[in-house]
Amino acid sequence: MQLFLIQFDISVPFAAWEEGFIDHQPVRESAGIEDVFHGHVAESNRIMIGLKAESQTVLDELMEAEAANIEATGHVLDSTEILVVDVSSD
């Protein structure tokens, strides 16, 4: 499993984005993607989420297939930055 730290801008208030993110959880779970955390970056319109998935490909395929739904939550797609973290099992 890899950990993905994802930052992006939102075009709606945090509470509105969060509602859409939570509603979308079953779709992520069905793709094998696990939510680790989500939060609002202090004093900004940026969000940071942590997700676990088997590979970057799994995440990329879901984001492509669900782009319209993700964008409808207020996620500004072209602002997305993804860091891939190989987590030690120690």
C-alpha positions in Angstrom: 0.0 0.0 0.0 1.1 3.5 -0.7 0.1 6.7 1.1 -1.0 9.7 -1.0 -0.9 13.2 0.5 -3.1 15.3 -1.7 -3.4 19.1 -1.6 -5.8 21.2 -3.7 -7.9 24.3 -3.7 -11.6 24.4 -3.2 -14.1 26.8 -4.7 -16.8 26.4 -2.0 -16.7 26.6 1.8 -15.0 23.7 3.6 -18.2 22.3 5.1 -19.8 22.1 1.6 -16.7 20.4 0.2 -16.5 18.0 3.2 -20.1 16.9 2.7 -19.3 15.9 -0.9 -16.1 14.2 0.1 -17.8 12.1 2.8 -20.7 11.2 0.4 -18.1 10.0 -2.2 -16.4 7.6 0.3 -18.2 4.4 -0.9 -16.9 5.0 -4.4 -13.4 5.3 -3.1 -13.8 2.2 -0.9 -15.1 0.2 -3.9 -11.9 1.1 -5.7 -9.8 -0.1 -2.8 -8.9 3.3 -1.6 -8.8 4.0 2.1 -9.4 7.4 3.7 -6.7 8.2 6.3 -7.5 11.9 7.0 -8.9 15.1 5.6 -8.6 18.7 6.7 -8.5 22.4 5.9 -5.1 23.9 5.6 -5.0 26.8 8.1 -5.8 30.3 6.7 -6.2 29.2 3.1 -8.7 27.7 0.7 -6.6 24.5 0.4 -7.5 21.1 1.5 -5.1 18.2 2.4 -6.3 14.6 2.4 -4.4 11.4 3.0 -5.5 8.3 1.1 -4.1 4.7 1.0 -4.2 2.7 -2.2 -2.4 -0.2 -3.8 -0.8 2.0 -6.4 -0.8 5.5 -8.1 -2.6 3.8 -11.0 -5.6 2.9 -8.9 -5.8 6.5 -7.6 -5.3 8.0 -11.1 -8.0 5.8 -12.6 -10.5 6.7 -10.0 -9.8 10.4 -10.3 -10.2 10.2 -14.1 -13.4 8.2 -14.0 -14.9 10.4 -11.2 -13.5 13.8 -12.3 -16.9 15.4 -12.8 -18.2 14.2 -9.4 -15.0 15.3 -7.7 -15.1 18.7 -9.3 -18.8 19.0 -8.3 -17.7 19.0 -4.6 -15.7 22.2 -5.2 -12.4 20.5 -5.7 -10.4 22.7 -8.2 -8.9 19.8 -10.3 -6.0 21.7 -11.9 -4.7 22.8 -8.4 -4.2 19.2 -7.3 -0.8 18.2 -6.0 -0.1 14.6 -5.0 2.9 13.3 -3.0 3.4 9.6 -2.9 4.8 8.2 0.3 6.2 4.7 0.7 5.3 3.9 4.2 7.6 1.7 6.3 6.1 -1.3 7.9 8.4 -1.0 10.9 
